[in-house]
């Protein structure tokens, strides 16, 4: 008997999926693996302990809520995953989705399942000049997406797992291999990884791409956090972040944003870096140990890195 599992990227996609009349069980993946520390094996107690500690600090969620919404459903899925004839992942083009996607594909590869693993990943559309997400696709078109799903084999799963393993390593510059080694099945992954690398401090002023943009908006006269976040949401291309992530960015910059440094914006930005603590992780890399070289357009070790 054919039994499908649809792994969805969020509650809004689940709502549309339910209206589409597609058959199969559903599972909503609500982790945010593009933020904070990660480990390659997402099944260990150590992994979930570290993620719980991070998520309860970074997002407005209690340990109990995180367990109920993320950890417990995943543990349940682990026990049931091998009953499905096909597992279909529904994701989008942005960094937020792409990191979640490769983590799940890496996990699925290790399970050595007999069922087919397939991928639906939206972005480019004939109906829009801009990249679109699943929430912008009408429910009646979900069956069309399903019919066009990409069936993944060992080659593609290995690529996803290697990318995830590198993301979880302490050497994020190795991700260039996966930016250059493009694979048709993962057409949006290289651009998402480039966005990830620009979350490390820039060599010319010590601020990340997002922080640079936030400060430029502040210096332009926009001092209301909600308005700045609204502008950042419209500005982002391949990040796919929610408003809370940008509010966290403003909170990180709060101690320095209101300091008046005059009209020299670049000098102002450079001075800010002495006030910012970069001792935190993205994936497996400590952000303080790497810089984005604005001349070479590449990630390089910080000179102070041991």
Secondary structure as GFF3:
##gff-version 3
##sequence-region A 1 306
A	DSSP	beta_strand	4	8	.	.	.	ID=ss1
A	DSSP	alpha_helix	11	19	.	.	.	ID=ss2
A	DSSP	beta_strand	25	28	.	.	.	ID=ss3
A	DSSP	alpha_helix	45	58	.	.	.	ID=ss4
A	DSSP	alpha_helix	63	66	.	.	.	ID=ss5
A	DSSP	pi_helix	67	71	.	.	.	ID=ss6
A	DSSP	alpha_helix	72	80	.	.	.	ID=ss7
A	DSSP	three_ten_helix	81	83	.	.	.	ID=ss8
A	DSSP	beta_strand	86	92	.	.	.	ID=ss9
A	DSSP	alpha_helix	95	111	.	.	.	ID=ss10
A	DSSP	beta_strand	116	122	.	.	.	ID=ss11
A	DSSP	three_ten_helix	134	136	.	.	.	ID=ss12
A	DSSP	three_ten_helix	139	141	.	.	.	ID=ss13
A	DSSP	alpha_helix	142	147	.	.	.	ID=ss14
A	DSSP	beta_strand	150	152	.	.	.	ID=ss15
A	DSSP	alpha_helix	154	167	.	.	.	ID=ss16
A	DSSP	three_ten_helix	172	175	.	.	.	ID=ss17
A	DSSP	alpha_helix	176	180	.	.	.	ID=ss18
A	DSSP	three_ten_helix	184	186	.	.	.	ID=ss19
A	DSSP	alpha_helix	189	197	.	.	.	ID=ss20
A	DSSP	alpha_helix	209	219	.	.	.	ID=ss21
A	DSSP	alpha_helix	225	235	.	.	.	ID=ss22
A	DSSP	alpha_helix	243	257	.	.	.	ID=ss23
A	DSSP	alpha_helix	265	272	.	.	.	ID=ss24
A	DSSP	three_ten_helix	273	275	.	.	.	ID=ss25
A	DSSP	beta_strand	281	282	.	.	.	ID=ss26
A	DSSP	beta_strand	285	286	.	.	.	ID=ss27
A	DSSP	three_ten_helix	287	289	.	.	.	ID=ss28
A	DSSP	beta_strand	290	293	.	.	.	ID=ss29
A	DSSP	beta_strand	298	301	.	.	.	ID=ss30
###
